[in-house]
Amino acid sequence: MSRILVVEDELELANLIRRDLQHVGHQVTLAHDGPSAVRAAVADDPELIVLDVMLPGFDGLEVTRRIRQTRSTPILMLTARSTELDKVVGLELGADDYLTKPFSMRELQARIGAILRRSDAIRRQSRPAETEDLIRAAGLTIDVLAHEVRSDGVPVALTATEFSLLRLLAGNPGRVFSREFLLEEVWGGEVAVFDRTIDSHIQRLRKKLGGPGSAGDLIETVWGVGYRFSSRTSP
Ligand code: CA
């Protein structure tokens, strides 16, 4: 069904995950340390990456940082219960979701299924009849079909989730979206995603769009409700 890269240095767990994912029809490749994970993410171009945080070489956070320089492949991060901070940092760096160890294979399957459906839905939403192909606002250009975003002409590398968020907001300038609505629309409402997750995705999106004084400012916080794309800047 999907090509999945599993990065985990505990061989027993890596093999268990591989067997389980192969069982439901996925193609699985394994990597066991930071450097080989980055190489495999580029060379194999997987549709999803399951990434452990604690790895030899360099850790999963550094792997995420390096992959995100060129790729928007969905990343499901595996974190230890004792390292709350990794989750937050992981999401800030561009991971799409995380799962805390120990987890059941069933839970892993459910998360993977949800992420794959989400990135599928983003591709489906890109049909030209459903929406504008090109959204322009201030210095921002969103090419929906090509999945490309430019801020003042400079390409911005976004994750699938960030792209979906931006497209929804920028495609409806002036409309206020509640966090609940965004959860449902962007995350499919299937995974346990918290308000904090949405907020950190928005923060990262703003930063990628150029931070204060630039296109990032177009995403406005509506206190106590959610977010809105500025209507000051119609195309
Ligand atoms: Ca590990």
Residues whose N, C-alpha, C, O or C-beta is under 5 A from the ligand:
A	BS01	CA	D9 E10 D52 M54 L55
